[in-house]
């Protein structure tokens, strides 16, 4: 479990009260159905709770918090299954923008904190899966500006987005500048084509196509061709954030399952008295506790050297993915057929847990990453 300061506990409690009063599964369904409108609670997150600025320095208009504040928020959002685009806008885009110099980055960060911006992060490509360095989208000089061409897959929350942060490989540049660049684009930029679809958990994502999209030099954030180390750091933070979210999702799944088993009777006794189900729920509890513990360990290692940070984080993601499967499948099976219906919240939580299992890399992906990093550390 995460160890919270008094301020973080207050943040968690205020968000918990707000969501308990304002949010439920029905509102989530309506939010996801109206994908072209800004999420209904987004402005309240910014103005009533000050939530969107909690993790940013006071010098940039935030409340002086950091990554741990994001973990508290993500765990609470997971517990209530909130669909608001906090991960893409605050954790990923905010994590990039607060570290990037320049007036464009700081103006966009100010819009995030004020609740005026919803940002989609467009990095993965149809061929590339989870590797940030495997980028074929190109950014090439053209006249006094640049042209962006390429395709992006699985851009979460893109139907809501007011802006995109896009990765591309620099072309037609000196050798030292041919790395990966990060580009800011308003969603209304001519040349962007979008195909929307629903994700496994009922969320919204899009495939994006960029066809000779004109980019001004100031829209390239940071040094051209030098974005990869920062991207790797921030995606590690985002992976940790979904591990924290899983703690909230799986905690709710376990609690609801135990409550159901205590009130559901068979042969005139609660099914919670059956030893086989007690063992199953004990396994679910142990899996959740292990995932929470490794998430806390990974949170404490985020300032370690990059290879060590990545190895510990991937270990936490592996444990979280296994917990998502053990707790999610156990909850559905103990509920029986009702566990997969739209009427019960349990089915919605199960689908989100299954989605988290794959986000930012599956169990297999992260096992291979741990194996590779461990071998490199010994060589």
C-alpha positions as CSV (number, residue, x, y, z in Angstrom):
1,X,0.0,0.0,0.0
2,X,1.1,3.6,-0.7
3,X,2.1,5.6,2.4
4,X,0.2,8.9,2.2
5,X,1.0,12.3,3.6
6,X,-1.7,14.2,5.4
7,X,-2.2,16.3,2.2
8,X,-2.5,13.2,0.0
9,X,-5.0,11.6,2.4
10,X,-7.1,14.8,2.2
11,X,-6.8,14.7,-1.6
12,X,-8.0,11.0,-1.6
13,X,-10.8,11.7,0.8
14,X,-12.2,14.8,-1.1
15,X,-12.1,12.9,-4.4
16,X,-13.7,9.9,-2.8
17,X,-16.6,12.0,-1.4
18,X,-17.0,13.8,-4.7
19,X,-17.2,10.6,-6.8
20,X,-19.5,8.9,-4.3
21,X,-22.0,11.8,-4.7
22,X,-21.5,12.6,-8.4
23,X,-20.5,9.4,-10.2
24,X,-21.8,5.9,-10.8
25,X,-21.7,3.3,-13.5
26,X,-24.7,4.9,-15.4
27,X,-22.9,8.2,-15.6
28,X,-19.8,6.4,-16.8
29,X,-21.8,4.8,-19.6
30,X,-23.3,8.1,-20.6
31,X,-19.9,9.8,-20.6
32,X,-18.4,7.1,-22.9
33,X,-21.5,7.3,-25.2
34,X,-21.0,11.0,-25.7
35,X,-17.4,10.7,-26.8
36,X,-17.3,14.0,-28.8
37,X,-18.2,16.1,-25.7
38,X,-15.8,17.0,-22.9
39,X,-16.2,14.6,-20.0
40,X,-18.9,16.1,-17.6
41,X,-16.7,16.1,-14.5
42,X,-13.5,17.4,-16.1
43,X,-14.2,21.1,-15.3
44,X,-15.2,20.2,-11.8
45,X,-12.0,18.3,-11.3
46,X,-10.1,21.4,-12.2
47,X,-12.2,24.2,-10.5
48,X,-13.9,22.6,-7.6
49,X,-11.3,20.1,-6.5
50,X,-8.1,21.6,-7.9
51,X,-7.3,18.0,-8.9
52,X,-5.7,18.6,-12.3
53,X,-2.9,20.8,-10.8
54,X,-2.2,18.6,-7.7
55,X,1.0,17.0,-9.2
56,X,2.6,20.1,-10.7
57,X,5.1,22.5,-9.1
58,X,3.7,25.8,-7.8
59,X,6.1,27.6,-10.1
60,X,4.0,26.2,-13.0
61,X,0.6,27.0,-11.6
62,X,0.1,23.7,-9.7
63,X,-0.3,22.8,-6.1
64,X,3.3,21.6,-5.5
65,X,2.8,17.8,-5.5
66,X,4.4,15.1,-7.6
67,X,4.1,11.6,-8.9
68,X,2.8,10.2,-5.6
69,X,-0.3,12.5,-5.9
70,X,-1.0,11.1,-9.3
71,X,-0.9,7.6,-7.9
72,X,-3.4,8.6,-5.2
73,X,-5.7,10.0,-7.8
74,X,-5.4,7.1,-10.1
75,X,-6.1,4.6,-7.3
76,X,-9.2,6.5,-6.3
77,X,-10.4,6.9,-9.9
78,X,-10.0,3.1,-10.3
79,X,-12.0,2.4,-7.3
80,X,-14.9,4.4,-8.7
81,X,-14.3,3.3,-12.3
82,X,-14.2,7.0,-13.5
83,X,-13.7,7.4,-17.2
84,X,-12.2,10.9,-17.1
85,X,-9.0,11.2,-19.2
86,X,-6.6,11.8,-16.3
87,X,-4.1,9.3,-17.4
88,X,-3.5,10.7,-20.9
89,X,-3.9,14.3,-20.0
90,X,-2.3,14.8,-16.6
91,X,0.0,11.8,-16.1
92,X,1.4,11.5,-19.6
93,X,1.0,14.9,-21.2
94,X,1.5,16.8,-18.0
95,X,4.5,14.7,-17.1
96,X,6.0,15.6,-20.5
97,X,5.0,19.3,-20.5
98,X,6.3,20.1,-17.0
99,X,9.8,18.9,-18.0
100,X,9.9,20.7,-21.4
101,X,11.2,24.3,-21.7
102,X,9.5,26.9,-23.8
103,X,6.4,29.0,-23.8
104,X,4.3,26.6,-25.9
105,X,4.8,23.8,-23.4
106,X,4.0,26.1,-20.4
107,X,0.8,27.5,-22.1
108,X,-0.4,24.0,-22.8
109,X,0.3,22.9,-19.3
110,X,-1.6,25.9,-18.0
111,X,-4.6,24.8,-20.1
112,X,-4.3,21.3,-18.6
113,X,-4.3,22.6,-15.0
114,X,-7.3,24.9,-15.8
115,X,-9.3,22.0,-17.3
116,X,-9.4,23.6,-20.7
117,X,-7.4,20.9,-22.5
118,X,-7.8,17.1,-23.0
119,X,-4.7,15.7,-24.6
120,X,-4.3,12.5,-26.5
121,X,-0.9,10.9,-26.6
122,X,-0.1,9.4,-30.0
123,X,3.0,7.3,-29.8
124,X,2.2,3.6,-30.7
125,X,2.0,2.6,-34.3
126,X,0.1,-0.2,-36.1
127,X,3.3,-2.3,-36.5
128,X,5.1,-1.4,-33.2
129,X,3.1,-2.6,-30.2
130,X,4.7,-1.1,-27.0
131,X,8.2,0.0,-28.2
132,X,8.6,3.8,-28.0
133,X,11.7,3.7,-30.3
134,X,9.9,1.8,-33.1
135,X,8.6,4.9,-34.9
136,X,8.0,5.2,-38.6
137,X,6.0,8.4,-38.7
138,X,8.3,11.1,-40.1
139,X,8.8,14.8,-39.6
140,X,10.5,16.4,-42.6
141,X,11.5,19.9,-43.5
142,X,9.4,21.7,-46.0
143,X,10.1,25.4,-46.8
144,X,10.2,27.3,-43.5
145,X,8.2,24.6,-41.7
146,X,7.9,20.9,-41.4
147,X,5.6,18.1,-42.6
148,X,4.3,15.3,-40.5
149,X,3.3,12.0,-42.1
150,X,2.4,8.7,-40.5
151,X,-0.1,6.5,-38.6
152,X,-0.8,6.1,-34.9
153,X,-2.8,3.3,-33.3
154,X,-4.7,3.0,-29.9
155,X,-4.7,6.8,-29.1
156,X,-6.8,6.6,-25.9
157,X,-9.4,9.4,-25.3
158,X,-8.7,10.8,-28.8
159,X,-12.4,11.5,-29.4
160,X,-12.4,13.9,-26.5
161,X,-9.0,15.5,-27.3
162,X,-8.5,19.2,-27.9
163,X,-4.8,18.6,-28.6
164,X,-2.4,15.8,-29.4
165,X,1.2,15.1,-28.5
166,X,2.6,13.1,-31.4
167,X,6.0,11.2,-31.8
168,X,7.8,11.2,-35.1
169,X,11.2,10.4,-36.4
170,X,13.1,13.4,-37.9
171,X,13.9,13.1,-41.6
172,X,16.1,15.3,-43.7
173,X,18.0,16.4,-40.6
174,X,21.7,16.1,-39.6
175,X,22.6,12.7,-38.3
176,X,22.5,13.8,-34.6
177,X,18.9,15.1,-35.0
178,X,17.4,12.0,-36.6
179,X,16.0,10.7,-33.4
180,X,12.4,10.9,-32.1
181,X,10.7,14.3,-31.7
182,X,7.6,15.3,-29.8
183,X,5.1,17.5,-31.6
184,X,2.1,19.4,-30.3
185,X,-0.9,19.6,-32.6
186,X,-4.4,21.1,-32.0
187,X,-7.0,18.4,-32.7
188,X,-8.5,20.7,-35.4
189,X,-5.2,20.8,-37.5
190,X,-5.9,20.1,-41.2
191,X,-4.6,16.8,-42.4
192,X,-5.5,14.7,-39.3
193,X,-7.9,11.8,-40.0
194,X,-9.4,9.9,-37.1
195,X,-11.2,6.6,-36.9
196,X,-12.8,6.0,-33.5
197,X,-13.6,2.7,-31.8
198,X,-14.5,1.3,-28.4
199,X,-12.0,-0.4,-26.3
200,X,-12.5,-3.6,-24.3
201,X,-13.5,-1.8,-21.2
202,X,-16.1,0.4,-23.0
203,X,-13.7,3.3,-23.3
204,X,-12.9,5.3,-26.4
205,X,-9.8,5.3,-28.6
206,X,-8.8,6.2,-32.1
207,X,-6.5,5.4,-35.0
208,X,-4.9,8.6,-36.3
209,X,-3.5,9.3,-39.8
210,X,-1.3,12.3,-40.5
211,X,-1.2,13.2,-44.2
212,X,1.4,16.0,-44.9
213,X,0.3,17.9,-41.8
214,X,2.0,21.3,-41.6
215,X,4.0,21.8,-38.4
216,X,5.6,25.1,-37.3
217,X,9.1,24.8,-35.7
218,X,7.7,26.1,-32.4
219,X,5.3,23.1,-32.3
220,X,8.3,20.7,-31.8
221,X,8.6,20.5,-28.0
222,X,12.1,20.3,-26.7
223,X,15.1,19.6,-29.0
224,X,14.4,18.0,-32.3
225,X,15.2,14.3,-32.3
226,X,15.9,14.2,-28.6
227,X,12.6,13.2,-27.0
228,X,13.1,9.4,-26.4
229,X,14.7,9.5,-22.9
230,X,12.0,11.8,-21.6
231,X,9.3,9.6,-23.3
232,X,10.7,6.5,-21.6
233,X,10.6,8.1,-18.2
234,X,7.1,9.4,-18.5
235,X,5.7,6.1,-19.9
236,X,7.3,4.4,-16.9
237,X,5.4,6.8,-14.7
238,X,2.2,6.1,-16.6
239,X,2.7,2.4,-16.2
240,X,3.1,2.9,-12.5
241,X,-0.1,5.0,-12.5
242,X,-2.1,2.1,-14.0
243,X,-0.7,-0.2,-11.4
244,X,-2.1,2.1,-8.8
245,X,-5.4,2.3,-10.6
246,X,-5.5,-1.5,-10.6
247,X,-5.2,-1.4,-6.8
248,X,-8.5,0.6,-6.7
249,X,-10.2,-1.5,-9.4
250,X,-9.2,-4.9,-7.9
251,X,-9.9,-3.7,-4.3
252,X,-13.5,-3.0,-5.3
253,X,-13.8,-6.3,-7.2
254,X,-12.7,-8.2,-4.1
255,X,-14.9,-6.3,-1.7
256,X,-18.0,-6.7,-3.8
257,X,-17.3,-10.4,-4.3
258,X,-16.9,-11.1,-0.6
259,X,-20.1,-9.2,0.1
260,X,-21.9,-11.2,-2.5
261,X,-20.6,-14.5,-1.2
262,X,-21.8,-13.6,2.3
263,X,-25.4,-12.9,1.2
264,X,-25.8,-15.4,-1.6
265,X,-27.2,-18.7,-0.2
266,X,-27.0,-22.2,-1.5
267,X,-28.3,-25.2,0.4
268,X,-29.6,-22.7,2.9
269,X,-26.2,-21.4,3.9
270,X,-24.1,-18.5,2.5
271,X,-21.7,-19.6,-0.2
272,X,-18.9,-17.8,1.7
273,X,-19.0,-20.8,4.1
274,X,-17.8,-23.1,1.3
275,X,-14.1,-23.9,1.8
276,X,-13.4,-24.0,-2.0
277,X,-14.7,-20.4,-2.3
278,X,-12.8,-19.3,0.8
279,X,-9.6,-20.6,-0.7
280,X,-10.4,-18.8,-4.0
281,X,-11.1,-15.4,-2.3
282,X,-7.9,-15.9,-0.2
283,X,-5.9,-16.3,-3.4
284,X,-7.6,-13.1,-4.7
285,X,-6.6,-11.2,-1.6
286,X,-3.0,-12.4,-1.7
287,X,-2.7,-11.4,-5.4
288,X,-4.0,-7.9,-4.7
289,X,-1.7,-7.4,-1.7
290,X,1.3,-8.5,-3.7
291,X,0.5,-6.1,-6.5
292,X,-0.1,-3.2,-4.1
293,X,3.2,-4.0,-2.3
294,X,5.3,-4.1,-5.6
295,X,3.6,-0.9,-6.8
296,X,4.7,0.9,-3.6
297,X,8.3,-0.5,-4.1
298,X,8.3,0.7,-7.7
299,X,7.0,4.1,-6.6
300,X,10.1,4.4,-4.4
301,X,12.4,3.5,-7.2
302,X,11.3,6.0,-9.8
303,X,14.4,8.2,-9.1
304,X,16.8,5.3,-9.5
305,X,19.1,4.9,-12.6
306,X,17.0,4.3,-15.7
307,X,17.8,0.6,-16.1
308,X,17.1,-0.2,-12.4
309,X,13.9,1.9,-12.5
310,X,12.7,0.0,-15.5
311,X,13.5,-3.4,-14.1
312,X,11.6,-2.7,-10.8
313,X,8.7,-1.1,-12.6
314,X,8.3,-4.0,-15.1
315,X,8.3,-6.4,-12.1
316,X,5.4,-4.5,-10.6
317,X,3.5,-4.5,-13.9
318,X,4.0,-8.3,-14.2
319,X,2.6,-8.7,-10.6
320,X,-0.3,-6.3,-11.4
321,X,-1.2,-8.1,-14.6
322,X,-1.3,-11.5,-12.8
323,X,-3.5,-9.9,-10.0
324,X,-5.9,-8.5,-12.6
325,X,-6.4,-12.0,-14.0
326,X,-6.7,-13.8,-10.6
327,X,-9.0,-11.2,-9.0
328,X,-11.0,-10.3,-12.1
329,X,-11.7,-13.9,-13.2
330,X,-12.3,-15.0,-9.6
331,X,-14.9,-12.2,-9.1
332,X,-16.8,-13.1,-12.2
333,X,-16.8,-16.8,-11.6
334,X,-18.0,-16.5,-8.0
335,X,-20.8,-14.2,-9.2
336,X,-21.7,-16.7,-11.9
337,X,-23.3,-15.6,-15.2
338,X,-24.4,-12.3,-13.6
339,X,-20.8,-11.3,-13.4
340,X,-20.6,-10.5,-17.1
341,X,-23.8,-8.5,-17.4
342,X,-24.1,-4.8,-18.0
343,X,-26.5,-4.4,-15.1
344,X,-23.9,-5.3,-12.4
345,X,-20.9,-3.1,-11.7
346,X,-18.8,-6.2,-11.4
347,X,-18.7,-6.8,-15.1
348,X,-17.6,-3.2,-15.8
349,X,-14.8,-3.5,-13.2
350,X,-13.7,-6.9,-14.7
351,X,-13.4,-5.4,-18.2
352,X,-11.3,-2.5,-16.9
353,X,-9.0,-4.9,-15.0
354,X,-8.6,-6.9,-18.2
355,X,-7.8,-3.7,-20.1
356,X,-5.2,-2.7,-17.5
357,X,-3.5,-6.1,-17.8
358,X,-2.5,-5.1,-21.4
359,X,-1.9,-1.4,-21.0
360,X,1.7,-0.3,-21.7
361,X,2.7,-3.9,-22.2
362,X,1.4,-7.3,-21.3
363,X,2.9,-9.6,-18.7
364,X,5.0,-11.3,-21.4
365,X,6.3,-8.0,-22.7
366,X,7.4,-6.9,-19.2
367,X,8.9,-10.3,-18.3
368,X,11.1,-10.0,-21.4
369,X,12.0,-6.5,-20.4
370,X,13.1,-7.7,-17.0
371,X,15.1,-10.5,-18.5
372,X,16.9,-8.2,-21.0
373,X,17.7,-5.6,-18.3
374,X,18.9,-8.2,-15.9
375,X,21.2,-9.7,-18.5
376,X,22.6,-6.3,-19.4
377,X,23.3,-5.5,-15.8
378,X,25.4,-8.7,-15.5
379,X,27.4,-8.2,-18.7
